[in-house]
Amino acid sequence: MPRVCRWNGIIISLFTNEHGLPHFHASYAEFEAVIAIATLDVLESDLPRRVEAEVIGWARTRQVELSEAWDSCQANVPPPKIAPPR
C-alpha cells in the first residue's frame, strides 16, 4: 500500500493488490474514504465532511498524477510522491 501523499494528518494511499476501477484511499485518524480517480466519485467514506471536501479538492488538482501513480502500481513500479495542497 504505497503512500503517495500526506498532509494535516491525511494520508493518500494506493492499494497495489486491488484491481478494477482506479481509485485511492484517503485516511484521517480512524476514518477512511475510497475515491475513484477518473470521476472523483466517493465510493465509500466515513471521513468528516470537511476532510472529505479537502481531499476531493486536492484530488481535483492532482488527477493526472493519481492516474499515473495507479498505472505505476499496476505495473509493479513504485509510484512517485504527489505534492500536498499548498
N, C-alpha and C positions, 0 to 999 in steps of 0.2 A: 504494500500500500504506500506508494510514493507520495510524500507531502510536497506539493508544488508551491504553496504559498502559506504565509502565516502573518496575521496582524491582529492586534487588540484581543487576543485570546481565541480568534477564529482560525481554524486550520482547514485548508483545502487539500483534499487527497483524491487520488485516483486509485481504484482497486484493480490491479492488473489481472486478477483471476476472474473478473466479471466480463461477460461478453454481452452482445446485444446493443441496445441504444447507448450511444456515447453519453456519459454523464460524469459528474463529480460529486463528491461528498463534502459537505461543509459541517464541521463540528465546532461547538462552542459549549464549554463546560460539559454537562451531561446531555446536551441537546444535539440533534443531527438532522441534516436535510440531504436529500438526493435530488440533484437538479440536472435536467437534460441540457447538454451543451448547445445543440443546434437551435433550440427554441426557448431555452431558459425556463421551461415549464418546471414547476416544483412537483416532483414525483412522490416524494414523501417529506414530511417535515414536522418537527416539534420545536423548531427554533423560535425564540421570541421574535415577534413581528419586526422589531427594529433591526435585529441582527439579520433576519432573512432579507429584508429590504437592502441592507448594506451589502450582503453577499450578491444579490441579484444585480445591484448597481455596479459592483466591481466586475462581475462576470460579463456584463454587457460590454465593458471596455476591453475585455480580455478573451472574447470568444474564439478568435483565431488561434491564440496561444493555447487555450484549453483544448481545442480540437487537435492541434499539433502534438500536444502533450499526450492526449489519448492515443493518437496514432503511434507515438513512440512506445508507449506502454504495450500496445498490442503487438508491436514488433520486438518486444523484449529488450528495448533500449531505454535506459533511464531518462525520464523526461527532464527538460530544463526547468529551473525555478521560474516562477512567474512573479512579477513585481506586485506588491500590495498597493492598495489605494494611496493616493498622495495626501 
